[in-house]
Amino acid sequence: MITIITTLISYFLTPNLSELNQNLDRVSNDATGLSKVFVYVVNNGLHVPLQMFFLSLIPIPFLYLCNLILTAIIPGILFGIMLHLSFAESLPIFVASLPHSITEMLAYCIFSSLTL
């Protein structure tokens, strides 16, 4: 639900895409090839679960759900930007990313429920 709301908000707000493209070029040049894959795996497989674990140790209820909410917001922003650019070109990308997004959200939900 958060992803859908974020998609709608980012679709109607019409971000400055030229500035976004310059920032993405600067960030994407830091790693190349398999090093990009390794950075992605380390982030999703190590950093995020450790953050959720350490946030669950702080005695503030539901603080560890921040990672889950941010994980749901980021695809929504990307989907909104893609839909704003071209609906026909973004539909296959959206459908192709759904299995991964759903699986990742489900894994984070399971991990969050285990930390209760």
C-alpha positions as a Markdown table, in Angstrom:
| # | Residue | x | y | z |
|---|---|---|---|---|
| 1 | Met | 0.0 | 0.0 | 0.0 |
| 2 | Ile | 2.9 | 2.4 | 0.8 |
| 3 | Thr | 4.5 | 1.7 | -2.6 |
| 4 | Ile | 1.2 | 2.5 | -4.4 |
| 5 | Ile | 0.7 | 5.7 | -2.5 |
| 6 | Thr | 4.3 | 6.7 | -3.1 |
| 7 | Thr | 4.0 | 5.9 | -6.8 |
| 8 | Leu | 1.0 | 8.1 | -7.1 |
| 9 | Ile | 2.6 | 11.0 | -5.2 |
| 10 | Ser | 5.8 | 10.8 | -7.3 |
| 11 | Tyr | 3.8 | 10.6 | -10.5 |
| 12 | Phe | 1.8 | 13.7 | -9.9 |
| 13 | Leu | 4.7 | 15.8 | -8.4 |
| 14 | Thr | 6.7 | 15.6 | -11.6 |
| 15 | Pro | 10.3 | 15.7 | -10.4 |
| 16 | Asn | 13.1 | 17.5 | -12.2 |
| 17 | Leu | 14.4 | 14.6 | -14.2 |
| 18 | Ser | 17.5 | 16.3 | -15.7 |
| 19 | Glu | 18.9 | 17.0 | -12.2 |
| 20 | Leu | 18.0 | 13.4 | -11.2 |
| 21 | Asn | 19.8 | 12.1 | -14.2 |
| 22 | Gln | 23.0 | 14.0 | -13.3 |
| 23 | Asn | 22.9 | 12.7 | -9.8 |
| 24 | Leu | 22.4 | 9.1 | -11.0 |
| 25 | Asp | 25.3 | 9.3 | -13.4 |
| 26 | Arg | 27.6 | 10.5 | -10.6 |
| 27 | Val | 26.5 | 7.7 | -8.3 |
| 28 | Ser | 26.5 | 4.9 | -10.9 |
| 29 | Asn | 30.1 | 5.6 | -11.9 |
| 30 | Asp | 31.4 | 4.6 | -8.5 |
| 31 | Ala | 31.1 | 0.8 | -9.2 |
| 32 | Thr | 31.1 | -1.3 | -12.4 |
| 33 | Gly | 30.3 | -4.8 | -13.4 |
| 34 | Leu | 30.3 | -7.4 | -10.6 |
| 35 | Ser | 31.3 | -4.9 | -8.0 |
| 36 | Lys | 27.8 | -3.3 | -8.4 |
| 37 | Val | 26.2 | -6.7 | -7.8 |
| 38 | Phe | 28.5 | -7.3 | -4.8 |
| 39 | Val | 27.6 | -3.9 | -3.3 |
| 40 | Tyr | 23.9 | -4.6 | -3.8 |
| 41 | Val | 24.1 | -8.1 | -2.2 |
| 42 | Val | 26.1 | -6.8 | 0.8 |
| 43 | Asn | 23.6 | -4.0 | 1.3 |
| 44 | Asn | 20.5 | -6.1 | 1.1 |
| 45 | Gly | 21.9 | -9.2 | 2.7 |
| 46 | Leu | 24.0 | -7.7 | 5.5 |
| 47 | His | 23.5 | -4.0 | 6.2 |
| 48 | Val | 19.7 | -3.9 | 6.2 |
| 49 | Pro | 19.1 | -7.0 | 8.3 |
| 50 | Leu | 21.7 | -5.8 | 10.8 |
| 51 | Gln | 20.1 | -2.4 | 11.0 |
| 52 | Met | 16.7 | -4.0 | 11.6 |
| 53 | Phe | 18.2 | -6.2 | 14.3 |
| 54 | Phe | 19.9 | -3.3 | 16.1 |
| 55 | Leu | 16.8 | -1.2 | 15.8 |
| 56 | Ser | 14.8 | -4.0 | 17.4 |
| 57 | Leu | 17.0 | -3.9 | 20.4 |
| 58 | Ile | 16.1 | -0.3 | 21.2 |
| 59 | Pro | 13.0 | -0.4 | 23.4 |
| 60 | Ile | 10.9 | 1.9 | 21.2 |
| 61 | Pro | 8.0 | -0.1 | 19.7 |
| 62 | Phe | 8.0 | -0.6 | 16.0 |
| 63 | Leu | 11.2 | 1.4 | 15.4 |
| 64 | Tyr | 12.6 | -1.5 | 13.3 |
| 65 | Leu | 9.7 | -1.0 | 10.8 |
| 66 | Cys | 11.5 | 2.1 | 9.4 |
| 67 | Asn | 13.6 | -0.1 | 7.1 |
| 68 | Leu | 10.5 | -1.8 | 5.9 |
| 69 | Ile | 8.7 | 1.5 | 5.2 |
| 70 | Leu | 11.8 | 2.9 | 3.4 |
| 71 | Thr | 12.1 | -0.3 | 1.3 |
| 72 | Ala | 8.4 | 0.2 | 0.3 |
| 73 | Ile | 8.9 | 3.9 | -0.5 |
| 74 | Ile | 11.9 | 3.6 | -2.8 |
| 75 | Pro | 10.3 | 1.4 | -5.5 |
| 76 | Gly | 7.2 | 3.6 | -5.4 |
| 77 | Ile | 9.3 | 6.7 | -6.2 |
| 78 | Leu | 11.0 | 4.8 | -9.1 |
| 79 | Phe | 7.7 | 3.5 | -10.4 |
| 80 | Gly | 6.2 | 7.0 | -10.4 |
| 81 | Ile | 9.2 | 8.5 | -12.3 |
| 82 | Met | 9.0 | 5.7 | -14.8 |
| 83 | Leu | 5.3 | 6.1 | -15.3 |
| 84 | His | 5.8 | 9.8 | -15.7 |
| 85 | Leu | 8.4 | 9.3 | -18.5 |
| 86 | Ser | 6.5 | 6.7 | -20.5 |
| 87 | Phe | 3.6 | 4.4 | -19.5 |
| 88 | Ala | 4.2 | 1.9 | -22.4 |
| 89 | Glu | 7.9 | 1.6 | -21.7 |
| 90 | Ser | 7.6 | 1.4 | -17.9 |
| 91 | Leu | 4.9 | -1.2 | -17.7 |
| 92 | Pro | 7.2 | -4.2 | -18.6 |
| 93 | Ile | 9.8 | -2.9 | -16.1 |
| 94 | Phe | 7.1 | -2.6 | -13.4 |
| 95 | Val | 5.8 | -6.1 | -14.1 |
| 96 | Ala | 9.3 | -7.6 | -14.1 |
| 97 | Ser | 10.2 | -6.0 | -10.8 |
| 98 | Leu | 7.0 | -7.1 | -9.0 |
| 99 | Pro | 8.2 | -10.6 | -8.0 |
| 100 | His | 11.4 | -9.2 | -6.5 |
| 101 | Ser | 9.6 | -6.4 | -4.7 |
| 102 | Ile | 7.0 | -8.7 | -3.3 |
| 103 | Thr | 9.6 | -11.3 | -2.2 |
| 104 | Glu | 11.8 | -8.6 | -0.6 |
| 105 | Met | 8.8 | -7.0 | 1.3 |
| 106 | Leu | 7.7 | -10.4 | 2.5 |
| 107 | Ala | 11.2 | -11.3 | 3.8 |
| 108 | Tyr | 11.4 | -7.9 | 5.6 |
| 109 | Cys | 7.9 | -8.5 | 7.1 |
| 110 | Ile | 8.9 | -11.9 | 8.3 |
| 111 | Phe | 12.2 | -10.6 | 9.8 |
| 112 | Ser | 10.3 | -7.7 | 11.4 |
| 113 | Ser | 7.7 | -10.1 | 13.0 |
| 114 | Leu | 10.5 | -12.3 | 14.3 |
| 115 | Thr | 12.1 | -9.4 | 16.2 |
| 116 | Leu | 9.0 | -8.8 | 18.2 |
